[in-house]
Amino acid sequence: MSLSAAEDDSGSEIHIPADIDWHMLDKSKFFFLGAALFSGVSAALYPVVVLKTRQQVSSTQVSCFKMSFSIMRYEGLRGFYRGFGTSLMGTIPARALYMGALEVTKSSVGTATVSLGFSDTTATALANAAAGLSSAMAAQLVWTPIDVVSQRLMVQGYNDSNSSKNVNLNVNFCRYRNGLDAFRKILYADGPKGLYRGFGISILTYAPSNAVWWASYSVAHKLIWSGIGCSMGKKDESGSIVMGSGFRPDSKALVAVQGLSAAMASGISALITMPLDTIKTRLQVLDREENGVRKPLNILQTVRNLVQEGGLAACYRGLGPRWASMALSATTMITTYEFLKRLSTKSQEQLTS
């Protein structure tokens, strides 16, 4: 699958470096460097994820500013990184599964769609959608238990602090010392299914979200380059756009277009899947009391509570932080990911051998 864009009908041509397929990568370098690079990205974006999670489980609407101020006041900077160690441990294997499934699916589906006669734009969108779907499903096998533990740690400190007088959180589970303690207590109380609470809704959330994101990204990427080609071209007597010579964008232009495409795709994906993400988070974090016994919520009860608290608007609590998190994460992810692939490309000798 090539990322090069050419306006053949208009005579203009934009030379973008070709995409790097799975067979062109040094796999050991790809996964090792990927773990290091994406761990840094996760650390930078984690505070936004904490904000989003706490807004989603709050029974009242709380602004990002008020939430941030309360965390800093009662918990300090540490409050923005509750559960980060657990999240980081799960990120590495989850990312490895994600990247492997993404590249394998993208290459195989891309080749198949082109051979079936689809246009390059359609083939790229279909391949990216299929790759996003398969990679999300693979990653959730590892990520769901990590998500359950880390999200409980995220909201626990806030619930235990004095700030709970000002912000109402419906969190009704025992106190955890750290990620390992949480893992052990959840496993003891609910068994393995406790660690996979919300697995089904996670698949329903992240699989379509990834499919929409990657498809939107590929379309936005091509549209932006096409727009750049049109803006740089000149019209001839017939009104056609022509360029005297091919345009070769520098690295800054490539990163800028990748970042803008990622932000656009994140906005679309966040709007479509936000209600599912809110339901998923509540299923994994909140409990209910029945005759003095703590029991997990089910989807119907979760939806009913959200409707009672604020209707459809309640499903979109945390949309701002989620969109910001997705946009920042996607922008850094895609630029880091493309950089990683170029760092991990086999030499010409390795490719020909």
Sequence and secondary structure as in RCSB ss.txt:
>XXXX:A:sequence
MSLSAAEDDSGSEIHIPADIDWHMLDKSKFFFLGAALFSGVSAALYPVVVLKTRQQVSSTQVSCFKMSFSIMRYE
GLRGFYRGFGTSLMGTIPARALYMGALEVTKSSVGTATVSLGFSDTTATALANAAAGLSSAMAAQLVWTPIDVVS
QRLMVQGYNDSNSSKNVNLNVNFCRYRNGLDAFRKILYADGPKGLYRGFGISILTYAPSNAVWWASYSVAHKLIW
SGIGCSMGKKDESGSIVMGSGFRPDSKALVAVQGLSAAMASGISALITMPLDTIKTRLQVLDREENGVRKPLNIL
QTVRNLVQEGGLAACYRGLGPRWASMALSATTMITTYEFLKRLSTKSQEQLTS
>XXXX:A:secstr
    EEETTTTEEE       GGGB HHHHHHHHHHHHHHHHHHHHHHHHHHHHHHHBSS   HHHHHHHHHHHT
 GGGGGTTHHHHHHHHHHHHHHHHHHHHHHHHHHHHHHHHTT  HHHHHHHHHHHHHHHHHHHHHHHHHHHHHHH
HHHHHHHHHHSGGGGTS B   S   SSHHHHHHHHHHHH HHHHTTTHHHHHHHHHHHHHHHHHHHHHHHHHHH
HHHHHHH EE TTS EE SS B   HHHHHHHHHHHHHHHHHHHHHHHHHHHHHHHHHHH EEEETTEEEE  HH
HHHHHHHHHHTHHHHTTTHHHHHHHHHHHHHHHHHHHHHHHHHTB  HHHHH 
